[in-house]
């Protein structure tokens, strides 16, 4: 026997509210008290209620939906941000439509915004790196859409929510300096990433203030594979490096694998610090010292901002969330200096073949 589909009236009875209140939760959740909204959403979940979106579109009602434009969700940070944003949006009574782009070029971004506009979506989070001029251009050219940027230079005159990278990066360098390290290798993220550039700049500034100016840098692509390759290249030039600062935990995993293959012990010979505090980082061997970014908080704050921007749609702001250093077992005082390992040359030749 086919089960009858729940109606708006069924949801209202289950939640103990009027049908009009249920309709408001569907179409304009921001005006409904949080406690009431949660009751209605819980009733919808219990009854497996499916809103009649076709009828809503024909009626000319704006769907309670946020847009999210992001880069590859195979990467840890974008996927965690998307998951958190979707979770907190649903708690607030909104759906999330996701557009995943390979590049952050203006024509592609504008096309994605036009598609959201066609779906009557007028609040969008941009979770991919954008230069100042591009972010300001998109804001100027789309006055009917509330845009919230997550990876732009702090000087951009747009609505910006991000992380204060200087907290965690400075703490990372200072920990290693306090342990006695003076030979550093830096593995930054892609040069196209605003966040990666900010982390790298803070590493260099903190080291410079400590009188350390001779530091070699490589640029990865956030993957463990690039972490492995770039580590071999760094140590082929500087076998005496005792500390590695890495712009993501995924790359740090590759760094640690490469170090083992060239017979460098962690942390006895080389200390490693990552960035992100992925759930797996505490289970690396040894457990990874890393900088924590609160992805759950940034998802919640993004929802709060989009709701609040209804009253101030294009008033620029810069909301930076803290980052904190999490100290684990991958960092220690440096042991005796190491002679050049012939394995490094062999691995470098392998990298060139690959």
C-alpha positions, 0 to 999 in steps of 0.5 A: 500500500502506497503511503500518503505524502505528508501535507503542509497541514500534517506538518502544522499539526505535528509541530503544533503551529499554524499552516501559515507558520509552516509556510513562513519557515519554507519561504521566509525562515528569517522572520520565524523565531528560532525555537519555532523554526526548529519545531517545524523543521523537526516535524518535517523530518519526522513526517518526511515532508517534501515541499512542492517546489514547483508550486512555489516557483509558479507562485513566484515565491523566493526559495529559502536557498543559499548558493555556494560557489566553491573549488574542488571538494576533494580538498579538505578545507573546501569540503569541510566548509561546504559541509558545515555551511550546509549543516548550519543553513539547514538548521536555519531553515535554508537549503544550499545549492552548490556550484563547483568550479575548476577555476575562479575566472570572472566569466565562470563566476559570473555564469554561476551567479547568473544561474543562481539568479535564475533560481531566485537565489540572492545570497551566495558564499564564494568559497574559492580564492579571488583577488581584490579587484575580481571580488570587488568587480563581482560585488559591483556587477551583481547588486541584487545578490548578497555576496560573502567571500571566504578567501580574498585579501583583507583589503578588499572592499567586500563582505569578507569572512575568513581566518586570522592566519597570523595567530596560528602561523606566528605561534608555529614559528615561535614554537620551533624557535623556542625549541632551538630550530634555526634551519627551516623549510617552508612548503606553501600552498598554491601561489593563486591561493590568498590564504596560502600567501598570507600564511607564507608571509606571516612565516617569513615575517616571524622568521625575519624578526628572529633574525633568520633570513635564509629560508627556502620555499616550495609551493605545493597544490594542497595534495599529499603527493605535492608534499612528498615531491617538494620535500625531496626537492627541498632536502636535495638543496638543504639536507640540514633542514631541521624544521618544516612548516607546511600549509596544509595537513594533507601536504604534511602527510606527504612531507612525513612520508618523504622524510621517512624515505630519506631516513629522517626521523620525526621529530628527532631529525626534523620537526613538522607542523601542518595547517588545518587540524584535519580529524586524521592529523592526530592519528598520523605517526607521529601525531601532527602538530598543526594549526587549527581552523574552526570550520564548523564556526566559519560555516555557522558564521557564514549563515549568520552573515547572510541572514544579517546582510538582508539589512545591509547587503553591500556594507563591506566588512572583514570578519576574521576568526582565530586560528590556534596551534595544536601541539602534538608529537611531530615537534621537538628540539633538534638533535645533532646535525645530519650529514647529507643522505645519498638517498635524497639524490636517488629520490630526486632522480625519481621525482624528475622521472615522475 
